[in-house]
Amino acid sequence: MLLSYGAPTHTRKTTLKTLTTGETAVTTASNIANLINKYTDVDPKPAIKRNVNLLSKDMAALDDEIALEPQLSTLELTILSATVLTAGISPLIFPLKVVEVLAPACAALSASIGVSAEYIGRVAVADGKEIAAVTMQAAAEAESLLSQSERVKAVLPLCVGIGATAASFAILAPIFVEDVIINSLQSLTLVYLFSPLIAILSASIAGLATADSRGLALRAVNLGNRR
């Protein structure tokens, strides 16, 4: 049987019932959105502060470890001491012709140790530059991931606007029903459920976007750990 809704002969009871239906739909959409935000919103400040403190401790530990290491190895120190001692006492022990050859040989040996130390230093500098390049590369890749995260988050204000607009239309749905004669129960149900469904869909998209943005941010954070 077809029912006539929205006719001028509607009673006050019917109007209150329709208003309650619209408010219930808006409340349901708001509760779903709040539930999604409850499990997706994460304050990044503690994680950032923890990572910065961890990095500072690692740098301090590395500096302390390097400071404890001697500048010369035991072998290099022994060879340098032996060459100095040999060059110093050789005039007292060996003939002049031997001293003329031995002293330059000791000097050349000391110079070779210096050249070896310079080689090690240059290799360390090259390793440092390579590490810096890898760090910059990781930072660039992390920045790219963060940019993707920001791009995903850009849809959130749009979803909020759509949800708020749909909520407003859900409140106005009873008034629309009163002014327009609707002879189909299915059409009446569609009028009442259209705006809440749009609001729920918008909240769902916002929740998925937040989760995706969070995943990209976590990938950016873990990128340095993998490198």
GROMACS elastic network, one bead per residue, 0.5 to 0.9 nm:
[ bonds ]
;  ai    aj funct       b0    kb
    2   183     6  0.61215   500
    2   184     6  0.63581   500
    2   185     6  0.75254   500
    3   182     6  0.82168   500
    3   183     6  0.55947   500
    3   184     6  0.67530   500
    3   185     6  0.71112   500
    4     7     6  0.67049   500
    4   181     6  0.67464   500
    4   182     6  0.61490   500
    4   184     6  0.76081   500
    4   185     6  0.87655   500
    5    10     6  0.77626   500
    5   177     6  0.71523   500
    5   178     6  0.73837   500
    5   180     6  0.81316   500
    5   181     6  0.57727   500
    5   182     6  0.53438   500
    5   183     6  0.62494   500
    5   184     6  0.82486   500
    5   185     6  0.84718   500
    5   188     6  0.80126   500
    6     9     6  0.80889   500
    6    10     6  0.66510   500
    6   174     6  0.87875   500
    6   175     6  0.87695   500
    6   176     6  0.81743   500
    6   177     6  0.50455   500
    6   179     6  0.59800   500
    6   180     6  0.56217   500
    6   182     6  0.63695   500
    6   183     6  0.87410   500
    7    10     6  0.58818   500
    7   177     6  0.86539   500
    7   178     6  0.64717   500
    7   179     6  0.73989   500
    7   180     6  0.73713   500
    7   181     6  0.56793   500
    7   182     6  0.83517   500
    8    11     6  0.86410   500
    8   178     6  0.72981   500
    8   179     6  0.78771   500
    8   181     6  0.88785   500
   10    13     6  0.81722   500
   10    14     6  0.63924   500
   10    15     6  0.72494   500
   10   178     6  0.77038   500
   11    14     6  0.54307   500
   11    15     6  0.66526   500
   11    16     6  0.89680   500
   12    15     6  0.51116   500
   12    16     6  0.62785   500
   12    17     6  0.86305   500
   13    16     6  0.52531   500
   13    17     6  0.62297   500
   13    18     6  0.87995   500
   14    17     6  0.50223   500
   14    18     6  0.62747   500
   14    19     6  0.86811   500
   15    18     6  0.52482   500
   15    19     6  0.62402   500
   15    20     6  0.86160   500
   15   174     6  0.71080   500
   15   175     6  0.82859   500
   15   178     6  0.78025   500
   16    19     6  0.51349   500
   16    20     6  0.61368   500
   16    21     6  0.86776   500
   16   174     6  0.88394   500
   17    20     6  0.51307   500
   17    21     6  0.63082   500
   17    22     6  0.88903   500
   17   174     6  0.87645   500
   18    21     6  0.50424   500
   18    22     6  0.64191   500
   18    23     6  0.87413   500
   18   173     6  0.80987   500
   18   174     6  0.51846   500
   18   175     6  0.84800   500
   18   177     6  0.84878   500
   18   192     6  0.87017   500
   19    22     6  0.52469   500
   19    23     6  0.62607   500
   19    24     6  0.85863   500
   19   171     6  0.70064   500
   19   172     6  0.83366   500
   19   173     6  0.79917   500
   19   174     6  0.55794   500
   19   175     6  0.81255   500
   20    23     6  0.51405   500
   20    24     6  0.60425   500
   20    25     6  0.86403   500
   20   171     6  0.89893   500
   20   174     6  0.88791   500
   21    24     6  0.51138   500
   21    25     6  0.63106   500
   21    26     6  0.87995   500
   21   170     6  0.89100   500
   21   171     6  0.87472   500
   21   174     6  0.82293   500
   21   192     6  0.77056   500
   22    25     6  0.51603   500
   22    26     6  0.63552   500
   22    27     6  0.86719   500
   22   167     6  0.86674   500
   22   169     6  0.88593   500
   22   170     6  0.52908   500
   22   171     6  0.51242   500
   22   172     6  0.77114   500
   22   173     6  0.66702   500
   22   174     6  0.69049   500
   22   192     6  0.67745   500
   22   193     6  0.86123   500
   22   196     6  0.84464   500
   23    26     6  0.50993   500
   23    27     6  0.61027   500
   23    28     6  0.85750   500
   23   167     6  0.86883   500
   23   170     6  0.73580   500
   23   171     6  0.60818   500
   24    27     6  0.50477   500
   24    28     6  0.61137   500
   24    29     6  0.86703   500
   25    28     6  0.51244   500
   25    29     6  0.63108   500
   25    30     6  0.86691   500
   25   167     6  0.81579   500
   25   170     6  0.71201   500
   25   171     6  0.85984   500
   25   192     6  0.82365   500
   25   193     6  0.76244   500
   25   195     6  0.84447   500
   25   196     6  0.56409   500
   25   197     6  0.87951   500
   26    29     6  0.52004   500
   26    30     6  0.61838   500
   26    31     6  0.86434   500
   26   166     6  0.84711   500
   26   167     6  0.54340   500
   26   168     6  0.83132   500
   26   170     6  0.65656   500
   26   171     6  0.74018   500
   26   195     6  0.86086   500
   26   196     6  0.63034   500
   26   199     6  0.81756   500
   27    30     6  0.50602   500
   27    31     6  0.61081   500
   27    32     6  0.86419   500
   27   167     6  0.88189   500
   28    31     6  0.51596   500
   28    32     6  0.62722   500
   28    33     6  0.86829   500
   28   196     6  0.80748   500
   28   200     6  0.85413   500
   29    32     6  0.52140   500
   29    33     6  0.62510   500
   29    34     6  0.86849   500
   29   163     6  0.83605   500
   29   167     6  0.80204   500
   29   196     6  0.63173   500
   29   197     6  0.81462   500
   29   199     6  0.61223   500
   29   200     6  0.54332   500
   29   203     6  0.77796   500
   30    33     6  0.51101   500
   30    34     6  0.61395   500
   30    35     6  0.85504   500
   30   163     6  0.88381   500
   30   167     6  0.87055   500
   30   199     6  0.84206   500
   30   200     6  0.83736   500
   30   203     6  0.85976   500
   31    34     6  0.50893   500
   31    35     6  0.60818   500
   31    36     6  0.86460   500
   32    35     6  0.50524   500
   32    36     6  0.62583   500
   32    37     6  0.86889   500
   32   200     6  0.72934   500
   32   203     6  0.74393   500
   32   204     6  0.85182   500
   33    36     6  0.51665   500
   33    37     6  0.62408   500
   33    38     6  0.85836   500
   33   199     6  0.88784   500
   33   200     6  0.75479   500
   33   202     6  0.89355   500
   33   203     6  0.53530   500
   33   204     6  0.75969   500
   33   206     6  0.85539   500
   33   207     6  0.79152   500
   34    37     6  0.50869   500
   34    38     6  0.60245   500
   34    39     6  0.88985   500
   35    38     6  0.50727   500
   35    39     6  0.67335   500
   35    40     6  0.87989   500
   36    39     6  0.56025   500
   36    40     6  0.61778   500
   36    41     6  0.83522   500
   36   203     6  0.78260   500
   36   204     6  0.78459   500
   36   206     6  0.86220   500
   36   207     6  0.58523   500
   37    40     6  0.50489   500
   37    41     6  0.53892   500
   37   206     6  0.89272   500
   37   207     6  0.69786   500
   37   210     6  0.85313   500
   38    41     6  0.59728   500
   38    42     6  0.86534   500
   39    42     6  0.79915   500
   40   207     6  0.70892   500
   40   210     6  0.65127   500
   40   211     6  0.63062   500
   40   214     6  0.81074   500
   41   210     6  0.77574   500
   41   211     6  0.88416   500
   41   214     6  0.88668   500
   42   214     6  0.84946   500
   43    46     6  0.69929   500
   43    47     6  0.80665   500
   44    47     6  0.54552   500
   44    48     6  0.61795   500
   44    49     6  0.86612   500
   45    48     6  0.51206   500
   45    49     6  0.60360   500
   45    50     6  0.84705   500
   46    49     6  0.51193   500
   46    50     6  0.59971   500
   46    51     6  0.85737   500
   47    50     6  0.50701   500
   47    51     6  0.61516   500
   47    52     6  0.85999   500
   48    51     6  0.51950   500
   48    52     6  0.61598   500
   48    53     6  0.86314   500
   49    52     6  0.51418   500
   49    53     6  0.61692   500
   49    54     6  0.85518   500
   50    53     6  0.52061   500
   50    54     6  0.61237   500
   50    55     6  0.86262   500
   51    55     6  0.61073   500
   51    56     6  0.85845   500
   52    55     6  0.50920   500
   52    56     6  0.61778   500
   52    57     6  0.86651   500
   53    56     6  0.50472   500
   53    57     6  0.61914   500
   53    58     6  0.86214   500
   54    57     6  0.51601   500
   54    58     6  0.62125   500
   54    59     6  0.86976   500
   55    58     6  0.50931   500
   55    59     6  0.62190   500
   55    60     6  0.86438   500
   56    59     6  0.51749   500
   56    60     6  0.61836   500
   56    61     6  0.85847   500
   57    60     6  0.51037   500
   57    61     6  0.60560   500
   57    62     6  0.85164   500
   58    61     6  0.50998   500
   58    62     6  0.61005   500
   58    63     6  0.86436   500
   59    62     6  0.50690   500
   59    63     6  0.62127   500
   59    64     6  0.86595   500
   60    63     6  0.51353   500
   60    64     6  0.62131   500
   60    65     6  0.86120   500
   61    64     6  0.51267   500
   61    65     6  0.61245   500
   61    66     6  0.86489   500
   62    65     6  0.50930   500
   62    66     6  0.61913   500
   62    67     6  0.85711   500
   63    66     6  0.51969   500
   63    67     6  0.61072   500
   63    68     6  0.87505   500
   64    67     6  0.50785   500
   64    68     6  0.63690   500
   65    68     6  0.53440   500
   65    69     6  0.67580   500
   66    69     6  0.53982   500
   66    70     6  0.85051   500
   67    70     6  0.77170   500
   69    72     6  0.86736   500
   70    73     6  0.66972   500
   70    74     6  0.89008   500
   72    75     6  0.81187   500
   72    76     6  0.60722   500
   72    77     6  0.61053   500
   72   117     6  0.84943   500
   73    76     6  0.52590   500
   73    77     6  0.61288   500
   73    78     6  0.85266   500
   74    77     6  0.51527   500
   74    78     6  0.60503   500
   74    79     6  0.86276   500
   75    78     6  0.50907   500
   75    79     6  0.61593   500
   75    80     6  0.86006   500
   76    79     6  0.51822   500
   76    80     6  0.61114   500
   76    81     6  0.85071   500
   76   113     6  0.68962   500
   77    80     6  0.52374   500
   77    81     6  0.60874   500
   77    82     6  0.85116   500
   78    81     6  0.51926   500
   78    82     6  0.60679   500
   78    83     6  0.86284   500
   79    82     6  0.50410   500
   79    83     6  0.61028   500
   79    84     6  0.86018   500
   79   109     6  0.83253   500
   79   110     6  0.78360   500
   79   113     6  0.85365   500
   80    83     6  0.51832   500
   80    84     6  0.61948   500
   80    85     6  0.85198   500
   80   106     6  0.86746   500
   80   109     6  0.81266   500
   80   110     6  0.60276   500
   80   113     6  0.80214   500
   81    84     6  0.52495   500
   81    85     6  0.60606   500
   81    86     6  0.84470   500
   82    85     6  0.50837   500
   82    86     6  0.58784   500
   82    87     6  0.84225   500
   82   106     6  0.87560   500
   83    86     6  0.50312   500
   83    87     6  0.59683   500
   83    88     6  0.84005   500
   83   103     6  0.85515   500
   83   105     6  0.87249   500
   83   106     6  0.51146   500
   83   107     6  0.75114   500
   83   109     6  0.74898   500
   83   110     6  0.70766   500
   84    87     6  0.51898   500
   84    88     6  0.60554   500
   84    89     6  0.87059   500
   84   106     6  0.73252   500
   84   107     6  0.84315   500
   84   110     6  0.85919   500
   85    88     6  0.50634   500
   85    89     6  0.61771   500
   85    90     6  0.82062   500
   86    89     6  0.54434   500
   86    90     6  0.55740   500
   86   102     6  0.82450   500
   86   103     6  0.80116   500
   86   106     6  0.75844   500
   87    90     6  0.53921   500
   87    91     6  0.76918   500
   87    99     6  0.79289   500
   87   102     6  0.70474   500
   87   103     6  0.52399   500
   87   104     6  0.86411   500
   87   105     6  0.89998   500
   87   106     6  0.64964   500
   87   107     6  0.83324   500
   88    91     6  0.70763   500
   88    92     6  0.83113   500
   88   103     6  0.85340   500
   89    92     6  0.53976   500
   89    93     6  0.65245   500
   89    94     6  0.85687   500
   90    93     6  0.51538   500
   90    94     6  0.54899   500
   90    95     6  0.82551   500
   90    96     6  0.89427   500
   90    98     6  0.83011   500
   90    99     6  0.60432   500
   90   102     6  0.76725   500
   90   103     6  0.78931   500
   91    94     6  0.57251   500
   91    95     6  0.69247   500
   91    96     6  0.68300   500
   91    98     6  0.86437   500
   91    99     6  0.59656   500
   92    95     6  0.81620   500
   93    99     6  0.89468   500
   94    97     6  0.81457   500
   94    98     6  0.60439   500
   94    99     6  0.62946   500
   95    98     6  0.53979   500
   95    99     6  0.62862   500
   95   100     6  0.87771   500
   96   100     6  0.61165   500
   96   101     6  0.88158   500
   97   100     6  0.51550   500
   97   101     6  0.67229   500
   97   102     6  0.87090   500
   98   101     6  0.53423   500
   98   102     6  0.59069   500
   98   103     6  0.85221   500
   99   103     6  0.57765   500
   99   104     6  0.85521   500
  100   103     6  0.59809   500
  100   104     6  0.70706   500
  101   104     6  0.58323   500
  101   105     6  0.63051   500
  101   106     6  0.88884   500
  102   105     6  0.50275   500
  102   106     6  0.61879   500
  102   107     6  0.86573   500
  103   106     6  0.51863   500
  103   107     6  0.62844   500
  103   108     6  0.86666   500
  104   108     6  0.60215   500
  104   109     6  0.84824   500
  105   108     6  0.50358   500
  105   109     6  0.61136   500
  105   110     6  0.86127   500
  106   109     6  0.50115   500
  106   110     6  0.62030   500
  106   111     6  0.85637   500
  107   110     6  0.51089   500
  107   111     6  0.61387   500
  107   112     6  0.86086   500
  108   112     6  0.60867   500
  108   113     6  0.86847   500
  109   112     6  0.50553   500
  109   113     6  0.64411   500
  109   114     6  0.87883   500
  110   113     6  0.52001   500
  110   114     6  0.64491   500
  110   115     6  0.88000   500
  111   115     6  0.61759   500
  111   116     6  0.85410   500
  112   116     6  0.60550   500
  112   117     6  0.85378   500
  113   117     6  0.61751   500
  113   118     6  0.85681   500
  114   117     6  0.50519   500
  114   118     6  0.61545   500
  114   119     6  0.86086   500
  115   119     6  0.61465   500
  115   120     6  0.86571   500
  116   119     6  0.50160   500
  116   120     6  0.62954   500
  116   121     6  0.86049   500
  117   120     6  0.50710   500
  117   121     6  0.61396   500
  117   122     6  0.86371   500
  118   122     6  0.61229   500
  118   123     6  0.85510   500
  119   122     6  0.51350   500
  119   123     6  0.61687   500
  119   124     6  0.85691   500
  120   123     6  0.51020   500
  120   124     6  0.61756   500
  120   125     6  0.86785   500
  121   124     6  0.50110   500
  121   125     6  0.62247   500
  121   126     6  0.86435   500
  122   126     6  0.61701   500
  122   127     6  0.85599   500
  123   126     6  0.50141   500
  123   127     6  0.61272   500
  123   128     6  0.85306   500
  124   128     6  0.60975   500
  124   129     6  0.86326   500
  125   129     6  0.62225   500
  125   130     6  0.86071   500
  126   129     6  0.50818   500
  126   130     6  0.61919   500
  126   131     6  0.86085   500
  127   130     6  0.50157   500
  127   131     6  0.61292   500
  127   132     6  0.85193   500
  128   131     6  0.50456   500
  128   132     6  0.60824   500
  128   133     6  0.85421   500
  129   133     6  0.60782   500
  129   134     6  0.85921   500
  130   133     6  0.50025   500
  130   134     6  0.61957   500
  130   135     6  0.84842   500
  131   134     6  0.50770   500
  131   135     6  0.60339   500
  131   136     6  0.85658   500
  132   136     6  0.61082   500
  132   137     6  0.84956   500
  133   136     6  0.50723   500
  133   137     6  0.61001   500
  133   138     6  0.85623   500
  134   138     6  0.60833   500
  134   139     6  0.84752   500
  134   227     6  0.80379   500
  135   138     6  0.50458   500
  135   139     6  0.60650   500
  135   140     6  0.85410   500
  135   224     6  0.77838   500
  135   227     6  0.82060   500
  136   140     6  0.60671   500
  136   141     6  0.85695   500
  137   140     6  0.50395   500
  137   141     6  0.62036   500
  137   142     6  0.85117   500
  138   141     6  0.50697   500
  138   142     6  0.60111   500
  138   143     6  0.84578   500
  138   220     6  0.88305   500
  138   223     6  0.67286   500
  138   224     6  0.62507   500
  138   227     6  0.74140   500
  139   143     6  0.60154   500
  139   144     6  0.85317   500
  139   220     6  0.85748   500
  139   223     6  0.85115   500
  139   224     6  0.77727   500
  140   144     6  0.61963   500
  140   145     6  0.87258   500
  141   145     6  0.63490   500
  141   146     6  0.86474   500
  141   220     6  0.75572   500
  141   223     6  0.80255   500
  142   145     6  0.50538   500
  142   146     6  0.61511   500
  142   147     6  0.85474   500
  142   217     6  0.83379   500
  142   219     6  0.77812   500
  142   221     6  0.72476   500
  142   222     6  0.89196   500
  142   223     6  0.66754   500
  142   224     6  0.81416   500
  143   147     6  0.60608   500
  143   148     6  0.86106   500
  143   220     6  0.73839   500
  144   147     6  0.50316   500
  144   148     6  0.63559   500
  144   149     6  0.86557   500
  144   220     6  0.83669   500
  145   148     6  0.50604   500
  145   149     6  0.62137   500
  145   150     6  0.87060   500
  145   216     6  0.58593   500
  145   217     6  0.67883   500
  145   219     6  0.73526   500
  145   220     6  0.57715   500
  146   150     6  0.61834   500
  146   151     6  0.85507   500
  146   213     6  0.83480   500
  146   216     6  0.66867   500
  146   217     6  0.58657   500
  146   219     6  0.89168   500
  146   220     6  0.66070   500
  147   150     6  0.50345   500
  147   151     6  0.61722   500
  147   152     6  0.86583   500
  148   152     6  0.62545   500
  148   153     6  0.86316   500
  148   213     6  0.76952   500
  148   216     6  0.72283   500
  148   217     6  0.88691   500
  149   152     6  0.51432   500
  149   153     6  0.62128   500
  149   154     6  0.87216   500
  149   209     6  0.89259   500
  149   210     6  0.88778   500
  149   212     6  0.73971   500
  149   214     6  0.72997   500
  149   215     6  0.82172   500
  149   216     6  0.56064   500
  149   217     6  0.63872   500
  150   154     6  0.62220   500
  150   213     6  0.71048   500
  151   154     6  0.52218   500
  151   155     6  0.76918   500
  151   213     6  0.83867   500
  152   155     6  0.61672   500
  152   156     6  0.80703   500
  152   209     6  0.58689   500
  152   210     6  0.76895   500
  152   212     6  0.72367   500
  152   213     6  0.59027   500
  153   156     6  0.55602   500
  153   157     6  0.82856   500
  153   206     6  0.83879   500
  153   209     6  0.62417   500
  153   210     6  0.65087   500
  153   212     6  0.86113   500
  153   213     6  0.62522   500
  154   157     6  0.66931   500
  154   158     6  0.77304   500
  154   209     6  0.88459   500
  155   158     6  0.52779   500
  155   159     6  0.62791   500
  155   160     6  0.87752   500
  155   205     6  0.85346   500
  155   206     6  0.71714   500
  155   209     6  0.73151   500
  156   159     6  0.50621   500
  156   160     6  0.61897   500
  156   161     6  0.86468   500
  156   203     6  0.89948   500
  156   205     6  0.82990   500
  156   206     6  0.54501   500
  156   207     6  0.86426   500
  156   209     6  0.72740   500
  156   210     6  0.78580   500
  157   161     6  0.61543   500
  157   162     6  0.85974   500
  157   206     6  0.87056   500
  158   161     6  0.51047   500
  158   162     6  0.61609   500
  158   163     6  0.85158   500
  158   202     6  0.85955   500
  158   206     6  0.88128   500
  159   162     6  0.50856   500
  159   163     6  0.59804   500
  159   164     6  0.84949   500
  159   199     6  0.84267   500
  159   201     6  0.88529   500
  159   202     6  0.50772   500
  159   203     6  0.66087   500
  159   204     6  0.89704   500
  159   205     6  0.72043   500
  159   206     6  0.59777   500
  160   163     6  0.50907   500
  160   164     6  0.60867   500
  160   165     6  0.85269   500
  160   199     6  0.87839   500
  160   202     6  0.73465   500
  160   203     6  0.75390   500
  160   206     6  0.78910   500
  161   164     6  0.51670   500
  161   165     6  0.60972   500
  161   166     6  0.85064   500
  161   202     6  0.89606   500
  162   165     6  0.50970   500
  162   166     6  0.60280   500
  162   167     6  0.85052   500
  162   198     6  0.77453   500
  162   199     6  0.68197   500
  162   202     6  0.65613   500
  163   166     6  0.50738   500
  163   167     6  0.60860   500
  163   168     6  0.86343   500
  163   195     6  0.86468   500
  163   196     6  0.84639   500
  163   198     6  0.69995   500
  163   200     6  0.74677   500
  163   201     6  0.83810   500
  163   202     6  0.57984   500
  163   203     6  0.68665   500
  164   167     6  0.50358   500
  164   168     6  0.62629   500
  164   169     6  0.87345   500
  164   199     6  0.74223   500
  165   168     6  0.50905   500
  165   169     6  0.63068   500
  165   170     6  0.86021   500
  165   195     6  0.84609   500
  165   199     6  0.81348   500
  166   169     6  0.50701   500
  166   170     6  0.60825   500
  166   171     6  0.87171   500
  166   194     6  0.84564   500
  166   196     6  0.64935   500
  166   197     6  0.84407   500
  166   198     6  0.62484   500
  166   199     6  0.54543   500
  167   171     6  0.64101   500
  167   172     6  0.87495   500
  167   195     6  0.65487   500
  167   196     6  0.66668   500
  167   198     6  0.87850   500
  167   199     6  0.66084   500
  168   171     6  0.52355   500
  168   172     6  0.63955   500
  168   173     6  0.87529   500
  168   195     6  0.83805   500
  169   173     6  0.60053   500
  169   195     6  0.61588   500
  169   196     6  0.87178   500
  170   173     6  0.51131   500
  170   174     6  0.79888   500
  170   191     6  0.86502   500
  170   192     6  0.68395   500
  170   193     6  0.79768   500
  170   194     6  0.79900   500
  170   195     6  0.52428   500
  170   196     6  0.63997   500
  171   174     6  0.69488   500
  171   175     6  0.82131   500
  172   175     6  0.53979   500
  172   176     6  0.63390   500
  172   177     6  0.88244   500
  173   177     6  0.62044   500
  173   178     6  0.87318   500
  173   191     6  0.67983   500
  173   192     6  0.62137   500
  173   195     6  0.84452   500
  174   177     6  0.50057   500
  174   178     6  0.62915   500
  174   179     6  0.88261   500
  174   191     6  0.89558   500
  174   192     6  0.78332   500
  175   178     6  0.51116   500
  175   179     6  0.64227   500
  175   180     6  0.87616   500
  176   179     6  0.52816   500
  176   180     6  0.61707   500
  176   191     6  0.87816   500
  177   180     6  0.52978   500
  177   181     6  0.69553   500
  177   182     6  0.72680   500
  177   188     6  0.76760   500
  177   191     6  0.80226   500
  177   192     6  0.89076   500
  178   181     6  0.72431   500
  182   185     6  0.77658   500
  182   187     6  0.70329   500
  182   188     6  0.65396   500
  183   186     6  0.89681   500
  183   187     6  0.78722   500
  183   188     6  0.80695   500
  184   187     6  0.52217   500
  184   188     6  0.62942   500
  184   189     6  0.86878   500
  185   188     6  0.50026   500
  185   189     6  0.61516   500
  185   190     6  0.85768   500
  186   189     6  0.51105   500
  186   190     6  0.61956   500
  186   191     6  0.87205   500
  187   191     6  0.62190   500
  187   192     6  0.87390   500
  188   191     6  0.51493   500
  188   192     6  0.64360   500
  188   193     6  0.87327   500
  189   192     6  0.52021   500
  189   193     6  0.60942   500
  189   194     6  0.83567   500
  190   193     6  0.51656   500
  190   194     6  0.56128   500
  191   194     6  0.55692   500
  191   195     6  0.76610   500
  192   195     6  0.69748   500
  192   196     6  0.76782   500
  193   196     6  0.54411   500
  193   197     6  0.59610   500
  193   198     6  0.85980   500
  194   197     6  0.52728   500
  194   198     6  0.63097   500
  194   199     6  0.87868   500
  195   198     6  0.50770   500
  195   199     6  0.62259   500
  195   200     6  0.86472   500
  196   200     6  0.60568   500
  196   201     6  0.84524   500
  197   200     6  0.50469   500
  197   201     6  0.60137   500
  197   202     6  0.84696   500
  198   201     6  0.50570   500
  198   202     6  0.60767   500
  198   203     6  0.85897   500
  199   202     6  0.50639   500
  199   203     6  0.61636   500
  199   204     6  0.85842   500
  200   203     6  0.50488   500
  200   204     6  0.60998   500
  200   205     6  0.86182   500
  201   204     6  0.50429   500
  201   205     6  0.62117   500
  201   206     6  0.85931   500
  202   205     6  0.51586   500
  202   206     6  0.61915   500
  202   207     6  0.86381   500
  203   206     6  0.50025   500
  203   207     6  0.61468   500
  203   208     6  0.86770   500
  204   207     6  0.50266   500
  204   208     6  0.62248   500
  204   209     6  0.85417   500
  205   208     6  0.51212   500
  205   209     6  0.60623   500
  205   210     6  0.85277   500
  206   209     6  0.50405   500
  206   210     6  0.60898   500
  206   211     6  0.86195   500
  207   210     6  0.50864   500
  207   211     6  0.62187   500
  207   212     6  0.85939   500
  208   211     6  0.50962   500
  208   212     6  0.60806   500
  208   213     6  0.84934   500
  209   212     6  0.50598   500
  209   213     6  0.60008   500
  209   214     6  0.84617   500
  210   213     6  0.50658   500
  210   214     6  0.60635   500
  210   215     6  0.85780   500
  211   214     6  0.50519   500
  211   215     6  0.61754   500
  211   216     6  0.87295   500
  212   215     6  0.50642   500
  212   216     6  0.63015   500
  212   217     6  0.86560   500
  213   216     6  0.52000   500
  213   217     6  0.62226   500
  213   218     6  0.86851   500
  214   217     6  0.50766   500
  214   218     6  0.62014   500
  214   219     6  0.86391   500
  215   218     6  0.51182   500
  215   219     6  0.62193   500
  215   220     6  0.86833   500
  216   219     6  0.50266   500
  216   220     6  0.62805   500
  216   221     6  0.87368   500
  217   220     6  0.50372   500
  217   221     6  0.63115   500
  217   222     6  0.87255   500
  218   222     6  0.61152   500
  218   223     6  0.84573   500
  219   222     6  0.51363   500
  219   223     6  0.59693   500
  220   223     6  0.51883   500
  220   224     6  0.76126   500
  221   224     6  0.64946   500
  221   225     6  0.76149   500
  222   225     6  0.51192   500
  222   226     6  0.63589   500
  222   227     6  0.87917   500
  223   226     6  0.53250   500
  223   227     6  0.64303   500
  224   227     6  0.51115   500
